[in-house]
Amino acid sequence: MRKDDRTVTSTTTPHFMAKVSDPLRRRSTVEFQVEHDPKAPAQGKGLIWSGTAANVSSGTVGTLQVPEGKLAEGWKVRWRARAVSEGATGAWSEWQGMSVQKINSGQESERTEQSQHTATAEAAAPRTFPYKHVSWETCWTTKESGEWTPRGDGSKSIGYASNSFNWCAWRYIRLNYYDNIRDRRGKLIEVKYVGNVLVRITARTYTYAGNSSKNRNPEIDVASGLNSRDIRFTIHADEIKFTNLGGGGPFYETTKLRVGVTLGNNKCEVKSGPRDDSFSKEDLVKNWEDKEAEWIIHSPKDKGEGEDRKSACLLVPTIYMTSPLSNEDPGEDFTSSIGFQWPIVRCDTAIALSTYTGGCIFPDTTPMLAYDATKKVKSASVAKHVWDAYYNVQWTAPIDPGKKVPGRHPNGKLHRLLEDKPNIPWAGDPDEMPWGQVQKNRDHSTATCR
């Protein structure tokens, strides 16, 4: 039954339903949130309960029941849902109002299918760029994310960009506890090792791309709602283990962990996220199990250079642990010793691109061009041609059994051919203009294939 534009339920454990719609036909996890109605502040404020329904197919409904003890008779609440598919998060549905109250016999006959202890909503799965944003689990099971990797400048660090829109790094850190043993006169006679605490720290960064220039909000990523020049930076802590070798308990109970992010230049600024004395979050280490802190960093266009407003941001993950009871060794700054790479994110808003308006990437990753004949029938002939060029070289022109086509090890990487931009204001992307080597190559390949 509906009353004052809200669903009325007679149970404190109603079911919520959300229909998932995904044009890519992926399975989704549907997230539900229930919170107090802001119009009834006397009953409480903020989030009451949240839960997830996993493995929901596109076009079907995800269902979840509120557990006992979360809602009370007489409450007015509101709820919403959203879908998460392959690391991409869809937008929240509109808030739906609901009242929890007894229904008398006269009202019972007015119930509809919607109001029989069930509320419904539409949860649209993200329809935008296929970022393939990595989950925490994917990060931990990807060997490169936790290994020391040689960099172009000769250094080594921990961190891996699986594609242009993902970066992740993880490692364990340990703080040792030492107790100072003194005699009656206060003279230090022994520094005793009494235990340690071990924590897994994971840092993850997502970047985004904007929408079509024809869209009402071209610089907004539909799935996340973030600006195309926004960067999502998150630090996660888990697998906390305390080893007590005698007397270490008080040290552990008072140890604090503080994580944060520092920007290595002035090309970016922090838009939102925890902030203590800096852009960081601090709490007792025992409270950090499976917890995270997240910041949204923005690359303003007015700080970019050139007509495409190009800029680069340096992100520095900061990690500290402090043990106030240990006077001689009060704590440790792990920012450098943890070995995390300080990733560089490059952003631009290229005026020549209309499909996606602005975006940020990790430039040190190698982009991959893939043709999958099993997923797209239209790509089958192209995939077959590329395969033959690599593995059956005698079947493709020019006929040369000894030719080496770039793009496959050990023949080197593919190189993009860029045209010089003509001095014509309306020209746009020179690669799309009807002149130059790019167009000549297209004309030649089209004539040969036909």
N, C-alpha and C positions, 0 to 999 in steps of 0.2 A: 504494500500500500504506500502511496506517496502523500505526504502532507507538507504544505509550505515548500514545495519543490525539493523535498528530501525523502529518501527511503525510510520507512518505519519498520523496524524489526523487533520481534518479541523475544529474541534470544541474545544472550551475551557472547555467543560463539558463532556469529554469522559466517557464511561463505562469501568470498569475493571472487568474481570472475572477470577475466580480461581476454578479449579476443585479439590474437596477434595477427598483424598483417605485414608481410615482408615480401617485396617483389623478387628478392633473391632466393626465396623458398628455404631459408635457413631455419634451423631449430633455435629457439630462444629460451632464455630464462626470464620469467616475468617477476618483477619486483613490486611488492605492495607496501604502502605506508598508510598508517592510520594515526591521526593526531586529533587533539582537542579542537573543537570549533572555536575560532577566534571570537565569534559572536557570543560565546558563553564562557567568558574568562574565569568565572567563579568555580567552574568544574575542573580547571587545570589548563596548562599551556604546553604547547609543543608536542613532540612525537610520543605516541602511546605504545606502538608496536610496529614492527616491520617483518616481512618474511618473503620467501621466494618460492615460485613454482618452476621447476626445472624441466628441460627437454620438451618444450611446447612447440609443435609444428605450426608453420604459417597457415593461417585460415582456421585454426582450431582455438579452443578456449583453455586458458590456464586457470586453475581453481585452487584456492587456498582458504583454509578455515582459521579464524582467529582462535587461539587457544584459551582455555579457561583462565579466569583471573585477570584478564586484560581490560575488559569493558564492564561497566556497571549500569544497572537499570536507571533510566532517567538521563543518561548522558546524551549530549549532542556532539557528534564527531564528524570528521570528514576524512575521505580516503582517496587515493590515486594509485595509478599503476604505470609501469613502463617496461619496455622489453630491452634485453641485452643480448646481442648476437655477435659471436666471434670477437669479443673484445670491444665492439662498438656499442655505445649506449644510446637508446632512443629517447625522445622527449617524454616528459611526464604527461599523462592524461590530465584533463581538467579535474579539479577537485569535485568530488561527489559528496553531498551531505547525507547524513544518516542519523536517525534518532533511535535510541534503545529504550523501548517501553512496552508494557503489556498491551495487548490488543484485545478489546472486548468482543463479545459474540457478534455484535452488530457490525463491527469493523471487519471481522474475519471474512465475510463474504466478499469484501471489496478487494481482497488480495489479488495480485497478478503474479505471473510467473516470476517477474523481477523481484517482487517483495517477499517471497517465501524464504526468508532468512538468507537471501542471496542478492548481492549487488553486482552490477556489471559495468564494465568500461571498455574502451577501445585502446589497446596499446600498440602503437605503430612502431615497428622495428626500424632502425635507422636505414635510410635509403640513399645515403650519400657515398662519398669516396670510400673505397675498400681499404682502409688503413691497416687492417689486421693487427690492431693494437693488442699487445701481449698481456696475458693475465699474470698474476704472481706465480702461479704454478708453472706456466710456460717459461717464465724467466728462470726459475730454479732448476728446471730440467734441461735448459739449454746450456750446454757445457761452456760455450764461449762467454756467457754472462758472468761466470765466476772464475775465469782464468786470466792470468797475466798475458796481455796481448801486445806485441811490438807495434809501435806507432811510427808514423812517417818521419818524425824528428829523431828517431833512435831510442826514444824512451819506451818504457813498458807500463801499462796500467790495466785496471780491471773495468770492463764495460763493453757492451756489444750492441750495435744498431742492427737489428734484424732486417729492417728496411728503412726508407727515408723518414718514417714517421714514428719510429720506436727506438728507445734506448733503455738499457737495463743493466744493472750491476749488483752483485751481492757478495758478501763475505762475512765471516764470523770475526767479532772483536772480543777481546778478553781484558778485563780489569782485575789485576791481582790485589789482594788485601794484605797489608802488613801492619802488625801491632807493635808498638814501641814499648818494650819492657824496661822499666826503670827501677833503681833501688830506692831505699827510703829517702835518700837525699835528692832524688829526682834525676840522678845521673843515668843516662841511657846505657844499658848494659847489653841489650839484644834487640834486633829487629826481626820479629818472628813472622814468617809467612803463614797466614791463617785461612786462606781460601781464595776463591775467585768467582767471577760471574762471566758467563759466556752468552753473547747475544748475536743472532744473525741480523744483519742490517742489509736491506735491499732498497736501492734507489731506482726509480723508473720515470721516464719522461715520454709524454705523448705530444705530437704536433698535429696540426690540422690544415685543411685547405678550405677556401671559401666556396661560395655557390656561383651559379651562372650570373654574368653581368646583367642578365635580363630579369633576375629574381628581385623581389621587393627588398630583400636584405642580402645583397650579394656578398658581403664580407662575413656572413655568419654561416658556420657549419651547422647543418640542420640537426644532425644526430646529437651533438653535444650542447648546442646553443652557444658555443664559444666563438669568439672572433677568429678569423683566419690567421691572425698574427699572434694568437694566444698560445702559450706553452703550459701544459699541465705537468707539474713536477711533484712527485710523491715519494716519501720515505716510509718504509714499513719495517717493524721490528717483531721478531718472533723467536721461537726455539731458545727461550731464556733458561739457562741452567746455572744454578748456584752450587758450588762445591765448598763445603765447610770442612776445614781441617782442624777445627778446634778454636772457638772464639771468633769466628768470622760472621756469625749471625747478625750482630748489631751493624756491622759494616754494610752487609747486603741490604738490610732493612732501610738504611738511610741513603743508599746510592741512588743518584739521579742520572737519567739519560736525557740529553738535549740534542735534538736534530734540527737542521735548518738548511737554508740555501743562501748563498752569497752570489751576487752578480759581479763578474770580473770586469765589466766595463759599463759605460753609461748608455748603451744602446737599448737596454731593456729596463723594465720596472715591474715590481711586484704589485699585482692588482688586488689579490686577496690571499688569505691563508693565516695560519697562526703567527702571532707576533708577540714575543716577550721583550727582551732588551734589543733584540734584532728580529729578523724574519726566522724565528725558530719556535719550537715547542719543547717544553721541559716537564718531566714527571718522574716519580719514583720508578726505577727500572722494573720493579715487580709489577707495576701497572701497565707496562708496555706490551705485554704478550698479545700478539696478533692485532696490534694497533698500528695506525698510520697517521701521518700528517701530510697535508697537501697544500700546494700553493699554485696560483694561476699567475703566470708571468706574461707580460705583454711587450711586444716590440712596436712602439709607436711609429707610424708612418713618417711623422715629422722629424724623426731622428734617423731615418734612412737616407741613402744617398742616390742621386741620379733620378731620372724620370720613373724608374721602377721602384724607388724607395728601398734599396737593398741595405740590409744591416745584418750584423752577426752578434749573437749573445753568447757569453761564456758563463756556464752554470757551474757553481762550486758547491757540492754537497758538504755540509758541515756536521760533524758528529763529536759529541763530548760525553764523557762519563765522569762523575765526581763522587768521591767518598769522603764526606766531611769529617769522619772520625779518624781518618788516617792522616796525621799531621805531616809526616815526612813525605808521603806520596798521596796527596789529596785526590788525584784523578789523572785523566789523560785526554789530550786532544787527539782524536783519531782522524781528523780531517785529511791529513797527509799520509799517516801510516797505514790507513785502511787500503790505500792504493787505488781508489776509484778514479777513473778517468774524469776529467772536467770537460764535459761535452760542449761542443760548439753547435749552436743552432743558427741556421741562416734563414732570414725571412725576406720576402719581397712582395710587392703588389705590381706585377708586370702589366703594363697598360695594353700590351699586345695580346694577352690571353683573356678570352671571354668565357671559357668553359668553367674555370675556377678563378675566383677573384681573390688573389692573395693567398699566402700560405707560408709555412715554415718547414724546414727539413733538416736532417742531419747530413751534412755534406760529405762526411768521411765514409759513408756506406756506398757500395757499388750497386746502382740500380739494375734490376733484372728485367729483360724483355721476354715475356713468355707467350707462346702460342699453344693452347691446349685444345687439341682436336676432340678430346673426350667430353669437353664442356661446351664448346661452341663449334657447331657444324661448319659455320662459315669460315672458321680458322683452319679447317682440316687441310686444305690444299697448301696454305702457307706453311703450316707446321711440317707437312711432308717435304716441301721444297727445302726448308731450312735443315731438316734432318738429312736429306740427301746431300746437301752442300757440305755438311760436316762429316758424314759417314760413308757416303757413296759419291765421292767427288767426281768420278768419271761420268756421272749421269747428269751433271749440271754444267751450263755454259759459264765461262769458256771451258772447253774440254782440255783439261790439264790435270793429269793424275797427281802431280806434285803440288798443286795449289793448296794454300793454307788460308782458310776463311776465319777472320777474327770473330770473337764471341764464344769460342770454345777453347778450353785449356788443351795444349799449351800455346795456342795461336794468338793469345793476347785478347784485350778487351775491344768491344765495339767503340767506334769513335763517331760522335755526331758531327755532321758537316754543317757548319754555320755560314750563312751568307753575310756579307757586309751590309749594314743597314743603309739603304739609299737616302739621300737627302730630300725626302718627299714627306711632308707632314702627315698625309693621309695613308701612308703606305702600310702601317701596322706591322705585323710579324713578317720580316723579310723572307722567312722560309715558306710562306704561303703565297708569295708573289710570283707572277708568271714569267720569271726570268732567273738567270743564274744556274749554278750547277745542281742545286737541289731539284729544280723542276726538270732539268735535263735528265737527271738520273731517273726520275719518275716516268718521264716520257719513254725512256729507253726500256725500263723494266716492263711497263705496260705493253709496249709494242712486242717485246720478246715473248711475254707470257701469252698474249693473245694469238 
